[in-house]
């Protein structure tokens, strides 16, 4: 096998593609300009591929394409899209007993030969497209709006509690009430706590076997995109040559939001506002937490401009490498070296998205 480079970025890309993606339970989602596709390894060993259209790029209102604003819009759209892809994966990665292909293979209940090269796909309307060999394939039932909203709300509350409320509370205990005289130290302590909690959280969940496989699919996504950017044929052997780190990864974006938050929270005079309102103790801490939530769209928008628009377009600049170095190092925790089967899933999703774009004349 050729070398695997785990350094920052990849030298010699022919182009920087707009295609991105995310890892799924036993699969990968790839998103292009016209569609997104989820490729999932079924318990039988076959790869199930489901594709859905995306709104035309030029159909978005002009205000949603403004700098900073486009980052917020993209973040929300990406979260919703990832959740939909997760629903597809959950409907196809597990059998009636909750077993996956990996667990069945480990138990000797399925042959690895079955998986090689077999795929089945569904069309946009849920029917079987021409040329497939399984007429029984169907699109999964969509999640109800109530269940979807409840799940998103619970996830959001957990994220706020773990990565915002706890750092604010601990910083308030260590540094004291947030005030103009200690604002810089307070913001630094809060940021360090937030990053430490995030790193510990990722490390801890990475010990779980299912998460290790998810991180392997995350690595497969990155290797496949690198392979495509180098203009090579999309095969597991070619993809395996590249790095599992990528500058446009969502992990780098999350770390960048924590770094940008230090600057934004320091420049915005939240401490002065709290003093002017006469707040102290728990009341002031609650006000600071509320300010973090209000400023989050600005933080996310700026981070998007840095990691996606600037860094994604200039991946080999030394300044890009320096700015994104912390986020790229985090990818060593959020990715694993994928196996051949994981790469097959990532390639199946990439090929489906690319086929749609090529058919529409989009290069």
ZIQUIWO-V930478 format. One record per residue. N is the residue number from 1. PSI is psi in whole degrees, 0 to 359 (* if undefined). NEAR is the number of other C-alpha atoms within 8 Angstrom. D_LAST is the distance of its C-alpha to the last C-alpha in Angstrom with 1 decimal. Layout:
# ZIQUIWO-V930478
[[N | PSI | NEAR | D_LAST] [N | PSI | NEAR | D_LAST]]
This chain:
# ZIQUIWO-V930478
[[1 | 143 | 5 | 30.4] [2 | 172 | 5 | 28.6] [3 | 153 | 6 | 29.2] [4 | 118 | 8 | 28.1] [5 | 117 | 9 | 27.6] [6 | 25 | 8 | 28.6] [7 | 184 | 7 | 28.6] [8 | 117 | 10 | 26.8] [9 | 185 | 11 | 23.1] [10 | 132 | 11 | 21.7] [11 | 143 | 5 | 22.0] [12 | 19 | 5 | 19.5] [13 | 140 | 10 | 16.0] [14 | 330 | 7 | 13.4] [15 | 165 | 6 | 11.3] [16 | 113 | 8 | 11.9] [17 | 156 | 7 | 9.7] [18 | 350 | 6 | 10.3] [19 | 133 | 9 | 11.4] [20 | 184 | 9 | 15.2] [21 | 193 | 9 | 18.1] [22 | 159 | 10 | 21.8] [23 | 149 | 12 | 24.5] [24 | 164 | 14 | 26.5] [25 | 113 | 13 | 29.8] [26 | 36 | 14 | 29.1] [27 | 187 | 16 | 25.4] [28 | 142 | 18 | 22.1] [29 | 134 | 16 | 19.9] [30 | 140 | 16 | 16.2] [31 | 128 | 11 | 14.5] [32 | 202 | 12 | 11.0] [33 | 333 | 10 | 10.4] [34 | 337 | 12 | 11.6] [35 | 169 | 12 | 14.0] [36 | 149 | 13 | 16.0] [37 | 138 | 15 | 17.6] [38 | 128 | 16 | 20.9] [39 | 121 | 16 | 22.1] [40 | 135 | 16 | 25.8] [41 | 115 | 15 | 28.4] [42 | 161 | 14 | 31.1] [43 | 333 | 14 | 34.8] [44 | 341 | 9 | 34.8] [45 | 344 | 13 | 32.2] [46 | 160 | 14 | 29.4] [47 | 119 | 14 | 26.0] [48 | 130 | 13 | 25.5] [49 | 127 | 14 | 22.0] [50 | 132 | 13 | 21.8] [51 | 144 | 13 | 18.8] [52 | 144 | 9 | 19.0] [53 | 155 | 8 | 17.1] [54 | 154 | 8 | 16.6] [55 | 147 | 6 | 17.6] [56 | 139 | 8 | 15.1] [57 | 326 | 7 | 14.2] [58 | 3 | 5 | 16.1] [59 | 350 | 6 | 19.0] [60 | 136 | 8 | 20.4] [61 | 151 | 7 | 23.6] [62 | 324 | 6 | 23.5] [63 | 336 | 6 | 26.1] [64 | 351 | 9 | 23.9] [65 | 4 | 9 | 21.4] [66 | 147 | 8 | 24.3] [67 | 149 | 8 | 24.6] [68 | 306 | 12 | 26.7] [69 | 318 | 11 | 26.5] [70 | 331 | 11 | 22.8] [71 | 318 | 14 | 23.8] [72 | 316 | 13 | 26.5] [73 | 316 | 9 | 24.4] [74 | 322 | 8 | 21.7] [75 | 314 | 9 | 24.5] [76 | 315 | 8 | 26.2] [77 | 319 | 8 | 23.1] [78 | 320 | 8 | 22.3] [79 | 316 | 8 | 25.9] [80 | 319 | 8 | 26.1] [81 | 318 | 8 | 22.9] [82 | 322 | 10 | 24.3] [83 | 320 | 8 | 27.6] [84 | 319 | 8 | 26.2] [85 | 324 | 11 | 24.5] [86 | 323 | 10 | 27.8] [87 | 320 | 10 | 29.6] [88 | 315 | 11 | 27.5] [89 | 317 | 15 | 28.3] [90 | 334 | 9 | 32.0] [91 | 345 | 8 | 32.3] [92 | 345 | 12 | 31.1] [93 | 344 | 15 | 31.9] [94 | 145 | 13 | 35.6] [95 | 187 | 9 | 38.2] [96 | 339 | 5 | 41.3] [97 | 8 | 5 | 43.1] [98 | 14 | 6 | 40.4] [99 | 146 | 10 | 39.5] [100 | 172 | 12 | 36.1] [101 | 319 | 14 | 35.0] [102 | 316 | 7 | 35.8] [103 | 324 | 8 | 39.2] [104 | 322 | 12 | 40.0] [105 | 318 | 11 | 38.9] [106 | 328 | 7 | 41.1] [107 | 359 | 7 | 43.9] [108 | 21 | 7 | 43.5] [109 | 0 | 7 | 42.9] [110 | 148 | 11 | 39.6] [111 | 138 | 8 | 38.5] [112 | 341 | 8 | 35.5] [113 | 331 | 5 | 34.9] [114 | 326 | 10 | 34.1] [115 | 338 | 12 | 30.9] [116 | 114 | 9 | 29.3] [117 | 355 | 6 | 26.2] [118 | 129 | 9 | 27.2] [119 | 157 | 8 | 25.0] [120 | 148 | 12 | 25.4] [121 | 161 | 11 | 23.3] [122 | 150 | 15 | 23.9] [123 | 177 | 11 | 22.1] [124 | 325 | 9 | 21.6] [125 | 4 | 6 | 25.2] [126 | 354 | 8 | 26.7] [127 | 174 | 10 | 27.4] [128 | 123 | 13 | 26.6] [129 | 160 | 8 | 23.6] [130 | 142 | 4 | 24.3] [131 | 353 | 4 | 24.7] [132 | 163 | 9 | 25.9] [133 | 13 | 5 | 29.4] [134 | 97 | 7 | 30.8] [135 | 355 | 6 | 31.7] [136 | 356 | 5 | 33.4] [137 | 143 | 10 | 30.3] [138 | 156 | 8 | 30.2] [139 | 140 | 9 | 28.6] [140 | 155 | 6 | 30.9] [141 | 134 | 4 | 33.1] [142 | 151 | 5 | 31.7] [143 | 142 | 7 | 33.8] [144 | 150 | 6 | 36.2] [145 | 323 | 6 | 35.7] [146 | 313 | 6 | 39.0] [147 | 319 | 8 | 38.2] [148 | 312 | 9 | 34.7] [149 | 319 | 8 | 36.3] [150 | 317 | 8 | 39.2] [151 | 317 | 8 | 37.1] [152 | 319 | 8 | 34.9] [153 | 317 | 8 | 38.1] [154 | 318 | 8 | 39.8] [155 | 320 | 8 | 36.9] [156 | 316 | 8 | 36.8] [157 | 320 | 8 | 40.6] [158 | 317 | 8 | 40.5] [159 | 318 | 9 | 38.0] [160 | 317 | 9 | 40.0] [161 | 315 | 9 | 43.2] [162 | 316 | 10 | 42.0] [163 | 356 | 11 | 39.9] [164 | 306 | 12 | 41.5] [165 | 314 | 10 | 45.0] [166 | 312 | 9 | 46.3] [167 | 320 | 13 | 45.2] [168 | 315 | 12 | 46.7] [169 | 316 | 9 | 49.9] [170 | 319 | 9 | 50.4] [171 | 323 | 13 | 49.7] [172 | 324 | 12 | 52.3] [173 | 322 | 8 | 54.8] [174 | 320 | 6 | 54.2] [175 | 336 | 10 | 53.9] [176 | 183 | 7 | 55.8] [177 | 138 | 10 | 54.9] [178 | 118 | 13 | 51.8] [179 | 161 | 10 | 53.3] [180 | 330 | 8 | 52.4] [181 | 338 | 4 | 54.4] [182 | 18 | 9 | 52.5] [183 | 316 | 11 | 49.0] [184 | 312 | 7 | 47.3] [185 | 318 | 8 | 49.0] [186 | 314 | 12 | 48.5] [187 | 322 | 11 | 44.7] [188 | 317 | 9 | 44.5] [189 | 315 | 9 | 46.6] [190 | 317 | 12 | 44.5] [191 | 317 | 13 | 41.2] [192 | 318 | 8 | 42.7] [193 | 317 | 10 | 44.0] [194 | 315 | 12 | 40.7] [195 | 319 | 10 | 38.8] [196 | 318 | 8 | 41.6] [197 | 319 | 10 | 41.5] [198 | 313 | 9 | 37.8] [199 | 315 | 9 | 38.0] [200 | 321 | 8 | 41.1] [201 | 312 | 8 | 39.4] [202 | 318 | 10 | 36.3] [203 | 317 | 9 | 38.7] [204 | 313 | 8 | 41.0] [205 | 336 | 8 | 38.5] [206 | 347 | 12 | 37.0] [207 | 344 | 8 | 40.3] [208 | 134 | 8 | 39.8] [209 | 317 | 7 | 38.6] [210 | 322 | 7 | 36.1] [211 | 327 | 10 | 34.6] [212 | 320 | 11 | 34.4] [213 | 320 | 11 | 32.3] [214 | 318 | 12 | 30.1] [215 | 331 | 13 | 29.7] [216 | 318 | 14 | 28.8] [217 | 328 | 19 | 26.0] [218 | 316 | 15 | 24.9] [219 | 321 | 14 | 24.9] [220 | 321 | 14 | 22.9] [221 | 312 | 15 | 20.2] [222 | 315 | 12 | 20.1] [223 | 320 | 15 | 20.5] [224 | 319 | 14 | 17.5] [225 | 318 | 11 | 15.2] [226 | 315 | 14 | 16.8] [227 | 316 | 14 | 16.3] [228 | 318 | 11 | 12.6] [229 | 335 | 12 | 12.5] [230 | 359 | 10 | 14.7] [231 | 20 | 8 | 12.6] [232 | 159 | 8 | 15.4] [233 | 137 | 7 | 15.9] [234 | 93 | 10 | 16.3] [235 | 154 | 9 | 20.1] [236 | 322 | 10 | 22.9] [237 | 317 | 7 | 24.4] [238 | 317 | 11 | 21.4] [239 | 326 | 13 | 20.7] [240 | 349 | 10 | 24.4] [241 | 342 | 12 | 24.4] [242 | 177 | 14 | 22.9] [243 | 149 | 14 | 24.3] [244 | 5 | 14 | 24.8] [245 | 141 | 15 | 24.6] [246 | 139 | 11 | 21.5] [247 | 335 | 13 | 21.7] [248 | 16 | 11 | 19.7] [249 | 147 | 8 | 22.1] [250 | 334 | 6 | 24.2] [251 | 316 | 11 | 27.3] [252 | 323 | 16 | 26.7] [253 | 316 | 13 | 26.2] [254 | 317 | 9 | 29.5] [255 | 321 | 11 | 31.4] [256 | 324 | 12 | 30.1] [257 | 324 | 11 | 31.4] [258 | 324 | 11 | 34.8] [259 | 314 | 9 | 34.8] [260 | 326 | 11 | 33.8] [261 | 326 | 10 | 36.4] [262 | 313 | 11 | 39.1] [263 | 312 | 8 | 38.3] [264 | 314 | 10 | 37.9] [265 | 333 | 11 | 41.0] [266 | 322 | 10 | 43.0] [267 | 325 | 6 | 42.1] [268 | 124 | 6 | 42.8] [269 | 59 | 9 | 46.6] [270 | 320 | 9 | 46.9] [271 | 317 | 11 | 50.1] [272 | 322 | 9 | 51.8] [273 | 319 | 8 | 50.9] [274 | 319 | 14 | 52.4] [275 | 319 | 10 | 55.6] [276 | 329 | 7 | 55.9] [277 | 355 | 6 | 55.8] [278 | 26 | 6 | 58.5] [279 | 148 | 9 | 56.5] [280 | 161 | 10 | 57.6] [281 | 229 | 7 | 57.2] [282 | 323 | 6 | 55.3] [283 | 318 | 8 | 54.6] [284 | 320 | 12 | 53.0] [285 | 320 | 14 | 50.9] [286 | 322 | 8 | 49.7] [287 | 319 | 9 | 48.9] [288 | 316 | 13 | 46.8] [289 | 317 | 11 | 44.9] [290 | 321 | 8 | 44.3] [291 | 324 | 9 | 43.0] [292 | 320 | 10 | 40.5] [293 | 319 | 7 | 39.1] [294 | 323 | 7 | 39.0] [295 | 352 | 9 | 37.2] [296 | 318 | 8 | 34.7] [297 | 321 | 8 | 32.0] [298 | 316 | 9 | 32.4] [299 | 314 | 12 | 32.3] [300 | 320 | 13 | 29.1] [301 | 315 | 14 | 27.5] [302 | 318 | 11 | 28.4] [303 | 322 | 13 | 27.4] [304 | 316 | 13 | 23.9] [305 | 324 | 12 | 23.6] [306 | 308 | 9 | 24.9] [307 | 326 | 15 | 23.1] [308 | 304 | 10 | 19.7] [309 | 316 | 9 | 19.1] [310 | 300 | 9 | 21.2] [311 | 321 | 13 | 21.5] [312 | 334 | 11 | 17.9] [313 | 344 | 8 | 16.8] [314 | 60 | 8 | 19.7] [315 | 340 | 10 | 20.4] [316 | 1 | 9 | 22.6] [317 | 141 | 7 | 24.9] [318 | 325 | 6 | 28.4] [319 | 323 | 6 | 28.9] [320 | 315 | 11 | 26.0] [321 | 321 | 12 | 27.5] [322 | 313 | 7 | 30.9] [323 | 321 | 7 | 29.9] [324 | 1 | 13 | 28.0] [325 | 314 | 9 | 30.4] [326 | 316 | 9 | 32.4] [327 | 323 | 13 | 29.5] [328 | 323 | 14 | 28.2] [329 | 328 | 8 | 31.7] [330 | 333 | 11 | 31.9] [331 | 344 | 12 | 29.0] [332 | 337 | 9 | 31.5] [333 | 325 | 10 | 33.3] [334 | 358 | 11 | 30.5] [335 | 156 | 13 | 28.8] [336 | 158 | 14 | 30.3] [337 | 119 | 8 | 29.5] [338 | 158 | 11 | 28.0] [339 | 178 | 7 | 29.3] [340 | 320 | 7 | 27.6] [341 | 323 | 9 | 27.6] [342 | 318 | 13 | 26.0] [343 | 325 | 17 | 23.1] [344 | 320 | 11 | 22.8] [345 | 314 | 14 | 22.5] [346 | 319 | 17 | 19.7] [347 | 321 | 12 | 17.8] [348 | 318 | 11 | 18.4] [349 | 317 | 15 | 17.1] [350 | 314 | 11 | 13.9] [351 | 324 | 8 | 13.4] [352 | 316 | 10 | 14.2] [353 | 317 | 16 | 11.7] [354 | 323 | 9 | 8.8] [355 | 319 | 8 | 10.4] [356 | 318 | 10 | 10.6] [357 | 319 | 13 | 7.0] [358 | 322 | 9 | 6.4] [359 | 332 | 7 | 9.7] [360 | 3 | 6 | 8.9] [361 | 20 | 6 | 6.4] [362 | 121 | 6 | 3.8] [363 | * | 4 | 0.0]]
